[in-house]
Amino acid sequence: MNTQLQMIAQPQTEPIQPQLNIPRWNPFLKIAFRFWMIYLGLYCFATQIIISLFNATEMASDLPDPATVWPLRPVISWVGAHIFHVNASPSPTFGGNSGTLDCMFGWVMTFCVLVIATAATVVWSLLDRRRENYAGLHKWFSLFVRFALAGQMIIYGMSKVIPVQMPYPSLIRLLQPFGTLSPMGALWGSMGATPAYETFTGFAELAGGLLLIVPRTAIVGALVSLAAMIQVFTLNMSYDVPAKRFAFHTLLLPCFLLAPEVPRLVRSVLSTQEQLFRGIRTNRIALAAQILLGLWIVGVAGNYAWGAWNTRGGGRPLPPLYGIWEVKQMSIDEQLRPPLLTDSARRVATRTGGRASPSGSLPGISSFWMAGWTIIRFIWSFSGSTGIRLCWSQEVSTGSRSSPSADGRSSAITPEIKDKDVKPRPCAGVFDCAMFGHENEEARMTVRAI
């Protein structure tokens, strides 16, 4: 008798993940989590961090920051008027709908978020002090922080990969003297003038944002974002970019994501050590030798940098003639040359290029520049009794300029040195000077400090 076996289909169920034995959090860790969750959450929801997830346009007026509308705006304005006694109104930039800029409104808003987070942390800690941990809540809030940070990294990264955040300097900016630029203008101009570097930094920010989206690469994305935001925050602080507060809070987001992983990252880094030899003692000697070699390299580099700083860097002494001088009178080949509308700016600038001894036994060397003339170098010595003794000499880039010769043809300027003594004058006030051009041309000027 044949027996028929019947296969009965069993219902498929999802595998049950084992429950992890989560240890009890200490009270300090629980209080810290409560505070940072409330503070970072409120700041993200009050600024462009939450808005930019749904609105990637340049103008914030399309979708204003929540801090600039009811109910937060009346609260911020009241705190500014009654506590700080200031007019806490949003900056007119972006139509007055941005709470991100470093204006009075933004600083008062940050104060309000800090006070609310502190008060809420105290109340939460009193009402929920018996909870063992916040592992589940931490998991979901970390998901929010990941995408909040990813949104900022991708938006700002894409605006650098396609260089629109810092565009190439306009024609008006190219004609503007560098000394009239603001620190932020100098940063924007230098970044915009190098689109390749701006694109490179954009790819770094974009990579950090994309890595944050995938859970398996979120830690790597947080590390990349942390490095990128450290650079952004440093630039904002150094060049007075009015987004320091926003850059600092964006920097806090990867710190929050990386905080639980710090012990594991430290163990991973410290446990990776290449053993050069088999013996333990030999490896220790090799490690000590590597450390000593590293210290030697640091010492050599530091000694060189310190010496360069004191000889040609910011630590070098300034000569008595350092500054910008206005030409009051000028003569070329002993013929008085009055100022004309077609003349270049009649100003000269001197800067130190060497060092002179107080007794005047060793000369000092300074560079001298005047618009429309070549850069020259003059040698000077200073004595308390006789004042300044000037010996001028010309310094010309070979073949960089040409000038008409006696027969009317153009001839290249050749480096020519002519030294002359100038009547000693005090280091301040007005003094006469001379510089020598091509062929037999000689220019004498009376300059005064401005």
Buried (B, 14 or more C-beta within 10 A) or exposed (E): EEEEEEEEEEEEEEEEEEEEEEEEBEEEBBBBBBBBBBBBBBBBBBBBBBBBBEBBEEEBEEBBBBBBEEEBBEBBBEBBEEEEEEEBBBBEBBBBBBBBBBBBBBBBBBBBBBEBBEEBBEEBBEEEEEEEBBEEEBEEBBEBBBBBBBBBBBBBBBBBBEBEBBBBBEEEBEEBEEEEBEEBBBBBBBBBBBBEBBBEBBEBBBBBBBBBEEEEEBBBBBBBBBEBBEEBBEBBEEBBBBBBBBBBBBBBBBBBBBBEBEEEEEEEEEEEEEEEEEEEEEBEEBEEEEEEEEEEEEEEEEEEEEEEEEEEEEEBEEBBBBBBBBBEBBBEEEEEBEEEEEEEEBBBEBBBBBBBEEEBEEBBBBBBBBEEBBEBBBBBBBEEEEBBBBBBBBEBEEEEEEEEEEEEEEEEBEEEEEEBEBEBBEBEEBBEBBBBBBBEEBBBBBBEBE
